[in-house]
Amino acid sequence: MDANIDFLPDGTVTSPAGFSAGATYSGMKSYTEDKRDLGILLSETPCVTAGVFTTNLIKSPSVIVSQQLMQGGKVRAVVVNSGVANTSVGEQGFTDAQETMLLAAEHTGIGPEEICMCSTGLIGGELPMALIRSGLPNIGLSPEGGDEFARAILTTDRRPKSAAVRLQIEGNTVTIGGCIKGSGMIHPNMATMLAFITTDAAVEKDYLSALFKEVASETFNMTSIDGDESTNDTALMFASGRSGNRPLLATSPEALRFRTALMELCVFLSKEMLRDAEGASKIFAAQIEGAKTKEDARKIARAVASSMLVKSAVHGNDPNWGRIIAAAGRGGGYLEESKVSLYINGVTIMEKGQPIPFHRESVIVLMQNPEVLFTLQLHLGDATATAWGCELTEEYVTFNSAYTT
């Protein structure tokens, strides 16, 4: 963490100035006292918004209508439901999404073109509109509603996941907050989950769009739980401008520090999602150094992080390093075996293509840590990339073998 950036572990999407949120339980999921399934996040004033969406060719109508609204450049709020994905239900999905957004717009007092929608849950069922119509009026919005909103987006997640960071820009205090959901169907290809990021910084629209896509490419898109990409994946970022700074441009002196803060928050949220993965309790990083190009480094890192065999080895604390090398070799990025060095939690396993004797029992102990680091030095250039994965457990298989039964 940058010494000039304060990390706020109790921060939420409403930590930045100008945002309010709230949620309710409407009945879309089985009831528990702290469960929520319908939420709204609102910028109290017009703001700049950016988004990335699933690249799955099967898309929820909630995604499609939101993508269309984002092109208008006026979005400053989102309504979210969990429990029902609103996917593969035909034209009714568009009708229901549009009605939900209209109801939420009326409830918040903004225009229908200013609010988009996200859905998450089981594919193949229509939205229970009677529950949504009765539930939406119960959502109370407040600057303290960030945790409630984070709970409303959960499905199989075991806990809400939020945080915030704070820094100074031009003498103004700027906060960036966020929340994320996802514990299954996570794979590095666009947003790969639901994530909502807010900031009270003023940011120029084109710069925010480019910056958010870049950061998503290096964080959310470098995260893999199980190799499946959802039909509903969406990440949105809202900038209210309430901090009072001059709008940030790519050429602004403070742009790099803002990017660093946003990156640190999104890395944290990505790793929190992995820690909460279905059946998992351990995560690992695939760190690629010395690649010829950035794209090569990303491809290789993703291949290692998403390998089912590597994930299984991490679960069993098994230093079966051949799985790592094999995954790297099929990743699509350029490498030369004779130049590759491999390290597991800092222990040298291979040096420029030659296996190095290591104390197996010591590495097994190191792999019992809650985080494991695989470093591949390719000795081909200066490009780097890191991808993150989690262990593959028996619990994951058991859970998903009976998801609808």
N, C-alpha and C positions, 0 to 999 in steps of 0.2 A: 504494500500500500504506500502510495506517495505520501511523504510526511506533511505535505500541504493540503492533503485531502482527508477529511474526517469521515470515518466509517460509522454509520448509525445502525447498529444491529436491530434496534427496535423501530426503525423507520418504516414507513409504508408509502403507498402511492399518494397519500394525502399529506405527506411531510412537506413537499414544496408548497409555497404560497399560491393560493388561487384555485385549489382543488378540494372537492368534497366527494364523498362516496357513501354508499349504504347498501344494505342487502336485507333479504327476508327469506323465510322458508315458505315455499308455496305448495309443496307436496310432490314435486317431481322426483324426489329421492326419498328413500325410507327415512323416517324421522329419528333424529337424536337431538338433544337439547341445544347443542351448539352448531347444528347443521344449517347451512344456507344454500339456496339453489337459484337465486335470482338477485342480481346486483346491478348497480349503476355507478359509473365513474364520470364525473363532470368537471370540466374547467369552467369556473364561474364567469369567465370572460372569453371572448373569441381568442383562439390560439392557433399555433402552427402545429400540424400533425403529420407524422410519417408512419408508414407501415410496411411490413413484409408478410407474405401470405404463403400458404402451402402451394407447392408445385404439383401436387397430386392431380391427375386429370379427373378424378372424382372429387368434386368440391361440394361442400354444404352450400345451400342457398344463402345461409348467413354470411359465408365468406364472400360470395359473388356480389351480393348487394352492398356489402361493406366496401369491397374494392371499387365498385362504381361510385359510391358516395365519396370515397377518399379522393377521387379524381377532381371533385368539385372544389376541394381546398377549404371547406368550411367546417369540417368535423371537429367537435370539441368535447364529445361525450361518447360513451359506449354502454350498451345494455348487454348483460351476459346471463345466459342460463346454463345450468349444468344438470346432467342426468339424461338429457336427450340431445343427440347431435344434430337433428334436423337435416339429415343427409339421406339421399336415395329415397326420397318420398315424393318425387315428381313436382309439378307446379305448385302443389299445396305448400311446399316448403318456402317458396318465394312469397306467397300470400301471407303466411304466418309470420315470416321474418319482417315483412313490411308493416304488418299490423303491430307487432311487438315494438318496433322502432317508433311508430307513430304514437302508441300509448306511452312509451317512455319519454318521448319529446313533449307530449302534453303534460306529463307529470312533472317534468323539470322546467317547463316554461320556455323551451327553446324550439327552434324550427326543426322540422323533420329531416331537413338536409344536413343538420348538424350532429346527428347521432347515428352511429353504426352499431352493428350487432355481432356478437360472438356466441357460439353454442359449443358445448362439449358434452359427450356422453355416448350412449349406445346408438350405433348407426341403424337406420331402418324404421324409426318411429317418428310419427308426426309430433310436432310441439303440442302439448296439452294447453290449448289456448284458454280454456275456462280457468285453469289454475293461474295462468299468467295474467289474465284480466283481473282476477280477484287479488292476486299477490302484489302486483306492481304498486298500487296505491299505498301499500304498507311500508314501502321503502322510504326511510327518512335519510336525507343526505346531510352530512356534516363533515367538517375538517378532521374529525376523529374517526371517520368511518372506514379508514383504509383496511383495518384488520377484518372487519365484517365483509368488505368486498373481496378480500383475498380468500375468505372461506367460501364465498359464493361460487368461485370458479373451480373448486375441487371436484374430482370424481373418485378415482381409486387412491388419490394422494392420502398419506397418513397425517399430514399437517399442513397448515398454510405456510407460504414461503415469501417473505417480504424483507426489504432492507432499504437503506438510503445512504447517500454520501453527500458531503457538504464541502464547498470550497469558496474561495473569494475570487471574484472577477470584477475588475475595475473598482475595487473597494466595496462592492456589493456582495452580500452573502447569497450564494446560489446553492440550491438543493436539488438533487436528482433522486427520485424514489421509484420503487418498482415492486411488482409481485409477479409470481410465475406459478403455473400449474403444469403438471405432467409427471407421470410415474410409469407410463407405458406408451407404446406407439411413438417412441422418440428416436429419430434418426437424422443425421445431418443433411438436410435438404430444405432450405428456407426455414421458416420460423420454428418448426418442429414441436410446437406446444402452444399454449396461450400465455402471452406475457404482456404486461402493461407497464410502461415507463412514463414517468412524469417529471417535468422540471419547471422551475419558475424562472429559468433563464430565458432571455429573448434570443431566438435563433432564427436566422434567415431561412426561408422555406426550402430552397434548393439545397442549401448546406445541410439542414437537418435530415432531409431525405437521403442524401448521399452518405452522410455520417452514420445514420441508423442502419442502412443496408450494409455498410462496411463493418460496423461493430457486430451486427447480427451474423455476418459471414465468419467472424473470428471467434464468436462465443456460442450463440444458440445453434449455429449450423455446424459446429465442431463438437457436438454432444450426441452420444448414441447410447440408448438403453437396450434396444432390442432389434434394431434394424427395420422397424416399421414406421412409415410416415403417415400421419393421420390425414383425414379429409378436411379437417377443420382448423389446422394450424394457423395461428395469427399472432403477430407481435405488433403492438401499436406504441408510438411515443408521442406525447403531448407536451408542448412548450407554451406556458402561459405568459411569459414575459414579465411577470410581476416583480422580479428582483430589481428591475430598473437599469440593467446594463444595456449598452448599445447592442443591437442585434448582432450575434456572432456570425461571421463569414468564415469561409475556409482560410482566408488570408489574415484573419484577426490574430493579434499576438496571443490572446488567451485561448484560441481554438484548440491548441494541442493539450492544454491542461484540462479543458472541458472534455475532450475525447478520452483522455486518460481516466478521468473520473467515471465517465459513462462506461468505459471498458471494464474498469474494476467492479462496478456494480453488476454488469451483465455476466462477467465471469463468476462472481459470487452466486448469482441466481442460478446460473447453469449448473454449478456444482451442487447447489442445494437441491435442485431437481434430481440429480443423479443420486444424491444421498437418500432421497425419498423414493427411489425407484422400487417397483413392486418386488418384494422379497429380498432386496439388497441392503447391505450394511457397509459396503466398502466401495470406493471409487478408485480409478486410476487415470493417469495422464500419459498420453503418447506424445512425447516432445521430439520434434524433428529439427535437427540443426544441420547447417552446412549443405542445404539443398541448392540445386541450380536455380530454381525459380520458386516464388511463393506458391504457385499453383501445384508444383510438384510436392512441396512440403505439406500442403493441405491434404492432397490426395493420399499421401502415405500415412499421415497422422490419422485421417478418418478410417482408413482400412484397418489399422491396428486397433483403434478404439472400438470399432464395430464388429471385430472378429468374435464369433461365438466361441471359438476355441481359446482365444486369449481371455475372454471373459470367464470361461470355465476354469482356466488355469488360475486366474486371480482368486476365484472363489475357493479353490483348493490349496492356495498358497504354493502353487507348483511352479518352480522356476524353469518351465519348459520353454526355453528361449527360442527354440526352433519355430514355434508357432508365431512369435513376434516377427521373426525374419521372413517367414513365409507370407504373412499378411502384408508386410511392407513391400515385398516383391511383386505382389499382385495388385497393389493399390493404384497403379496407373501413372505414378510419378516416376521420373527417371532416377535410377541409382545403379551403382556398380558394386557388386558383392565384395570385390577386393578392397574397396575403400570404406566399407561400412563398419562402424564401431557401435557396440550396444552396451548399455549400462542399465542395471536394475537397482533403483534407489542408490545410485552412485557407485555400485560395485561393477567393475569391468567384467563383462561376459564375453565380448568379442572385440578385438582390436584390428581394424583394417582387414576384415575378412577372415581373421584367424581366431578360433576359439581360445579363450584364456582360462586355465584352471581356476576354479573358484570354490570356496567352502560352501557346499550346497546347503547344509543345515543353517548357516548364518543367513543366507539369502531367504530361506523359508521363513525364518523369524522376521526378517525385514518385510516380507510380503504379508505378514499378519497385521501390519499397520493399517489404520483406517484409510490412508491414501498411499497408493503405490505409484512410483514414477518410472516409466520406461523412456530412456533417452537413446535416440538413434542419431549418431553423427555421420553424415554422408560424405563429408570431405569433398564436396563438389562446388560449393559456392557459399553465399552468405545468407540465403533465405531460411527462415524459420517458421514453424507453425506448431501449435499444440491442439490436440483433440482430447476429449475426456470421455471415459466410459465407466461402466459399473460392472460388478460381478454378475454372473448368470447363476441363479440358484434354483434349487428344487422348488422353493416356494413360488418363484415366478411361474414355473411350468404348471404347478398345481392350481395357482390362482387363475391363470388364463385358460386352463382346460375346462373350467366350469364357470366362465364369466357370465353366461346368461342362464345358467341352471342352478 
